[in-house]
Amino acid sequence: MDPEPDMLRLAAREGARRGLTNVTWVLGADRDVPALGALLGDGASPPLAVTVIGAALHWMRHDELFPVLRSLTRPGGAVAVLSAGAPLWLHDTDWSRALRAFLQDHFGRELRATCGTDAADLARYERSFHAAGFASVTLHEHPYGDSLTFDRLIGGLWSAFPPAELPAPADRPAFAARLRAALPGGDTYREPVHATALVATVPRAAG
């Protein structure tokens, strides 16, 4: 489920390439989640076993979303919020500092938002899960390193920008050229990744 038709188009193309036949691609945002009950179930029992939310929860109204997911998740099911850690421009590396300076100059403002990835954000989500009636909330952590090509780095930027602040398609090559010139030399950029999965479970049925 995604609010961007192009994301669904690419996902469907990749699914077809992999031979997936048991996937339904749904256009919608967090405010449309209540309609999943009617779409996926017969009303006799909650239709969802697992819901996975990637690095997009900070765009959503999680205090409204979690109670809806609780009502749609079957006993023993779960909701998992996944994150790859801090945004690309908030790492303590030379290339990340250069990226942050470039983006702050581009947007004309200081960039501090962690996009829902720091400890305070995770604690806030945990409290909201408990308030929504989930039985337990567990944080799983997995730190590792990754090497980004420039294409992967700028692709990550495109996915992180608010739609209204994305450069127009015709302006993106020039933006990419300016960014490449602003970053330290080299073909790859080493990223320290702190992946997390915040998993909230629904109580199992008695008996």
Phi, psi and chi 1 to 4 in degrees:
 res  aa     phi    psi   chi1   chi2   chi3   chi4
   1 MET       -  129.1 -173.2  174.1 -171.7      -
   2 ASP  -153.8  145.9 -160.7  -80.3      -      -
   3 PRO   -82.6   -7.0   29.4  -35.0      -      -
   4 GLU  -104.9  116.1  -67.4  -65.7  -28.1      -
   5 PRO   -56.3  -36.1  -25.1   34.5      -      -
   6 ASP   -66.0  -36.3  -78.5  -12.4      -      -
   7 MET   -63.8  -41.8  -67.3  -68.7  -75.6      -
   8 LEU   -66.8  -38.0  -66.5  174.3      -      -
   9 ARG   -62.1  -45.1  177.0  179.6   56.8   80.8
  10 LEU   -66.5  -40.0  -66.8  172.2      -      -
  11 ALA   -63.7  -42.5      -      -      -      -
  12 ALA   -64.7  -38.8      -      -      -      -
  13 ARG   -64.0  -42.9 -173.9  175.5   69.8 -173.5
  14 GLU   -67.7  -38.2  179.0   64.6   13.4      -
  15 GLY   -62.4  -40.5      -      -      -      -
  16 ALA   -65.7  -38.5      -      -      -      -
  17 ARG   -62.3  -33.6 -173.0 -175.4   72.3   80.7
  18 ARG   -89.7   -0.8  -65.7  175.3  180.0 -122.0
  19 GLY    77.3   24.3      -      -      -      -
  20 LEU   -76.6  131.6  -59.6 -179.6      -      -
  21 THR  -124.4   -0.4   58.8      -      -      -
  22 ASN  -114.1   33.5   61.7  -17.3      -      -
  23 VAL  -121.7  136.2  179.5      -      -      -
  24 THR  -115.3  125.4  -60.9      -      -      -
  25 TRP   -95.9  123.2  -50.9  102.0      -      -
  26 VAL  -119.5  127.8  179.0      -      -      -
  27 LEU   -83.9  119.1 -179.8   67.1      -      -
  28 GLY   175.2  165.8      -      -      -      -
  29 ALA  -119.0 -175.6      -      -      -      -
  30 ASP   -59.2  -32.5   54.6  -49.5      -      -
  31 ARG   -68.4  -14.5   63.1 -177.5  177.4  -86.5
  32 ASP   -94.5   -4.3  -58.6  -52.8      -      -
  33 VAL   -58.4  -37.8  170.3      -      -      -
  34 PRO   -54.6  -29.4  -28.4   36.7      -      -
  35 ALA   -70.8  -13.9      -      -      -      -
  36 LEU   -63.4  -32.1  -74.7  176.9      -      -
  37 GLY   -58.6  -44.1      -      -      -      -
  38 ALA   -72.3  -33.7      -      -      -      -
  39 LEU   -73.5  -39.9  178.1   66.5      -      -
  40 LEU  -102.8  -20.6  -60.3  177.0      -      -
  41 GLY  -123.3  174.5      -      -      -      -
  42 ASP  -102.7    4.3   56.7    8.7      -      -
  43 GLY    87.1  -10.8      -      -      -      -
  44 ALA   -78.9  -29.8      -      -      -      -
  45 SER  -151.6  157.2   60.4      -      -      -
  46 PRO   -59.5  138.5  -23.8   34.3      -      -
  47 PRO   -87.6  -16.3   30.4  -35.0      -      -
  48 LEU  -101.2  134.7  -59.0  178.9      -      -
  49 ALA   -93.4  -45.8      -      -      -      -
  50 VAL  -142.9  136.0  176.2      -      -      -
  51 THR  -118.4  129.8  -60.8      -      -      -
  52 VAL  -116.4  126.1  177.6      -      -      -
  53 ILE  -115.6  121.1  -56.3  172.3      -      -
  54 GLY   -80.5 -152.7      -      -      -      -
  55 ALA   -78.6   57.9      -      -      -      -
  56 ALA  -136.1   -1.0      -      -      -      -
  57 LEU   -63.5  -28.9 -173.0   57.9      -      -
  58 HIS   -67.7  -14.0   62.5  -70.8      -      -
  59 TRP   -84.9  -12.0  -62.0  114.8      -      -
  60 MET  -103.1  164.1  -55.1  176.6 -169.5      -
  61 ARG   -91.9   84.4  -63.1  177.0  177.6  176.9
  62 HIS   -65.2  -30.9   66.3  -83.6      -      -
  63 ASP   -65.3  -24.7  -76.1  -30.6      -      -
  64 GLU   -90.7  -33.2  -61.5  175.6   12.2      -
  65 LEU   -71.6  -43.7  175.8   62.3      -      -
  66 PHE   -60.9  -43.2  -69.6  170.4      -      -
  67 PRO   -62.1  -34.6  -24.9   35.4      -      -
  68 VAL   -65.8  -45.3  173.3      -      -      -
  69 LEU   -64.0  -36.0  -70.5  175.3      -      -
  70 ARG   -59.5  -41.8  171.2   64.7  179.6   83.6
  71 SER   -72.3  -22.6   69.0      -      -      -
  72 LEU   -96.4   -6.5  -66.8  177.0      -      -
  73 THR   -99.0  129.9  -56.4      -      -      -
  74 ARG   -71.0  159.1   66.6 -172.5   62.9  161.1
  75 PRO   -54.7  134.7  -27.8   36.5      -      -
  76 GLY    84.9   -5.8      -      -      -      -
  77 GLY   -81.8 -177.6      -      -      -      -
  78 ALA  -154.4  161.4      -      -      -      -
  79 VAL  -121.5  130.0  175.9      -      -      -
  80 ALA  -119.7  128.2      -      -      -      -
  81 VAL  -106.3  115.7  175.8      -      -      -
  82 LEU  -103.0  146.5  -52.4 -175.7      -      -
  83 SER  -148.4  146.3  167.0      -      -      -
  84 ALA   -98.7   16.2      -      -      -      -
  85 GLY    90.5 -159.9      -      -      -      -
  86 ALA   -58.8  148.6      -      -      -      -
  87 PRO   -58.6  160.9  -21.3   32.0      -      -
  88 LEU   -55.4  -32.4  -66.1  172.4      -      -
  89 TRP   -90.1    6.7   53.5   87.9      -      -
  90 LEU  -116.9   15.9  -71.3 -177.5      -      -
  91 HIS   -84.2  160.1  -65.6  -56.6      -      -
  92 ASP   -95.3   63.7 -172.6   22.7      -      -
  93 THR  -133.3  160.4   62.7      -      -      -
  94 ASP   -60.4  -45.4  -70.7  -17.4      -      -
  95 TRP   -68.9  -33.4   67.4  -96.6      -      -
  96 SER   -69.9  -40.3 -178.6      -      -      -
  97 ARG   -63.2  -39.3  -73.9 -171.6  -72.2  -89.8
  98 ALA   -65.6  -39.7      -      -      -      -
  99 LEU   -63.2  -43.9  172.7   61.6      -      -
 100 ARG   -61.5  -43.7 -178.0  163.5   62.6 -108.5
 101 ALA   -62.7  -40.7      -      -      -      -
 102 PHE   -63.2  -46.6  173.9   85.8      -      -
 103 LEU   -68.3  -38.1  -67.1  175.9      -      -
 104 GLN   -65.2  -35.9  -70.3 -179.7  159.2      -
 105 ASP   -68.1  -39.6 -179.7   68.9      -      -
 106 HIS   -65.5  -45.1  174.4   76.3      -      -
 107 PHE   -88.4  -17.5  -70.7  116.7      -      -
 108 GLY    73.5   29.5      -      -      -      -
 109 ARG  -156.1  161.3   64.5  177.4 -174.6  -88.8
 110 GLU   -76.8  140.9 -171.4  173.6    5.1      -
 111 LEU  -107.3  112.5  -60.0 -178.6      -      -
 112 ARG  -124.1  -20.9  -69.0 -176.5  175.1 -179.0
 113 ALA   -58.8  134.0      -      -      -      -
 114 THR   -93.3    2.0   62.5      -      -      -
 115 CYS    58.0   36.7  -60.1      -      -      -
 116 GLY    75.8   25.1      -      -      -      -
 117 THR  -111.9  -12.5   62.4      -      -      -
 118 ASP   -87.9  177.0   68.6    3.4      -      -
 119 ALA   -62.0  -37.4      -      -      -      -
 120 ALA   -66.0  -39.1      -      -      -      -
 121 ASP   -65.2  -45.6  -68.7  -41.4      -      -
 122 LEU   -62.6  -39.1  -65.8  174.0      -      -
 123 ALA   -65.3  -37.0      -      -      -      -
 124 ARG   -66.0  -41.8 -177.3  161.5   47.0   91.3
 125 TYR   -64.8  -39.2  -64.8  151.3      -      -
 126 GLU   -62.1  -44.0 -179.7  177.1   -1.8      -
 127 ARG   -62.0  -38.9  -69.6 -167.8  -62.2  -90.1
 128 SER   -67.7  -38.1 -174.4      -      -      -
 129 PHE   -61.2  -47.0  -88.0  129.5      -      -
 130 HIS   -62.2  -41.5  -77.0  -58.8      -      -
 131 ALA   -63.9  -28.2      -      -      -      -
 132 ALA   -81.4   -8.0      -      -      -      -
 133 GLY   101.5   14.0      -      -      -      -
 134 PHE   -73.8  148.3  -73.3   85.5      -      -
 135 ALA   -74.0  -41.2      -      -      -      -
 136 SER  -150.9  155.0   64.4      -      -      -
 137 VAL  -132.7  124.4 -175.4      -      -      -
 138 THR  -124.8  135.5  -53.9      -      -      -
 139 LEU  -101.9  123.5  177.6   65.2      -      -
 140 HIS  -109.5  134.7  -55.5  -90.5      -      -
 141 GLU  -125.9  143.8  -58.8  177.6   85.9      -
 142 HIS  -148.6   93.8  178.4   60.2      -      -
 143 PRO   -80.8  141.7   26.6  -29.9      -      -
 144 TYR  -161.2  174.3   65.1   96.8      -      -
 145 GLY  -112.7  150.3      -      -      -      -
 146 ASP  -137.3  151.4 -165.5   11.6      -      -
 147 SER  -111.1  120.8  -68.0      -      -      -
 148 LEU  -102.0  132.1  -56.2  176.0      -      -
 149 THR   -76.2  167.5   63.2      -      -      -
 150 PHE   -62.7  -37.8 -179.0   77.4      -      -
 151 ASP   -63.1  -40.4  -74.7  -15.5      -      -
 152 ARG   -67.6  -39.2  -78.3 -172.8   62.5 -162.4
 153 LEU   -62.1  -48.7 -173.1  152.6      -      -
 154 ILE   -73.3  -28.6 -160.0  164.3      -      -
 155 GLY   -63.5  -36.9      -      -      -      -
 156 GLY   -65.3  -35.1      -      -      -      -
 157 LEU   -65.4  -45.1  -71.2 -175.1      -      -
 158 TRP   -58.6  -38.9  -63.2  150.4      -      -
 159 SER   -74.1  -21.0   67.7      -      -      -
 160 ALA   -91.7  -23.4      -      -      -      -
 161 PHE   -68.8  140.8  -77.8    8.4      -      -
 162 PRO   -59.9  143.3  -20.1   31.7      -      -
 163 PRO   -52.6  -38.0  -27.4   34.9      -      -
 164 ALA   -69.5  -16.7      -      -      -      -
 165 GLU  -108.0    2.9  -64.9 -173.9  -23.1      -
 166 LEU   -67.7  135.7  -87.2  171.9      -      -
 167 PRO   -60.3  146.6  -20.0   31.3      -      -
 168 ALA   -60.0  148.5      -      -      -      -
 169 PRO   -49.2  -40.1  -29.7   36.4      -      -
 170 ALA   -69.0  -21.9      -      -      -      -
 171 ASP   -92.6   -8.7  -63.1  -26.9      -      -
 172 ARG   -69.3  -37.8  -67.9  176.8 -166.8  176.6
 173 PRO   -59.1  -40.5  -27.4   37.3      -      -
 174 ALA   -67.7  -40.0      -      -      -      -
 175 PHE   -60.0  -46.4  179.6   98.5      -      -
 176 ALA   -62.4  -39.0      -      -      -      -
 177 ALA   -65.8  -41.1      -      -      -      -
 178 ARG   -65.1  -40.1  -67.0 -164.7  -55.4  -87.4
 179 LEU   -65.8  -44.7  174.4   57.7      -      -
 180 ARG   -59.0  -39.3 -174.5 -176.4  -76.0  -84.8
 181 ALA   -68.4  -27.0      -      -      -      -
 182 ALA   -82.0  -20.6      -      -      -      -
 183 LEU   -87.0  155.4  -65.6  177.8      -      -
 184 PRO   -59.1  153.7  -19.9   30.5      -      -
 185 GLY   -64.2  160.0      -      -      -      -
 186 GLY   127.3  160.4      -      -      -      -
 187 ASP   -92.4  -18.8  -63.7  -33.3      -      -
 188 THR  -134.9  160.9   59.6      -      -      -
 189 TYR  -130.6  118.1  -52.7   91.0      -      -
 190 ARG   -79.0  121.8 -169.9   66.5  176.9  169.5
 191 GLU  -110.4  124.6  180.0 -172.1   13.5      -
 192 PRO   -81.1  114.3   26.9  -28.8      -      -
 193 VAL  -104.9  132.4 -178.4      -      -      -
 194 HIS  -120.0   85.6 -171.4   84.6      -      -
 195 ALA   -74.9  141.0      -      -      -      -
 196 THR  -135.2  152.1   61.1      -      -      -
 197 ALA  -133.8  113.9      -      -      -      -
 198 LEU   -97.2  110.3 -169.8   66.0      -      -
 199 VAL  -110.9  119.4 -178.5      -      -      -
 200 ALA  -109.4  128.2      -      -      -      -
 201 THR  -109.7  152.6   58.2      -      -      -
 202 VAL   -95.8  138.8  172.1      -      -      -
 203 PRO   -56.1  142.1  -20.8   31.2      -      -
 204 ARG   -73.4  153.7  -66.1 -172.8  178.4  -84.9
 205 ALA   -63.7  143.7      -      -      -      -
 206 ALA   -63.7  143.5      -      -      -      -
 207 GLY    88.6      -      -      -      -      -
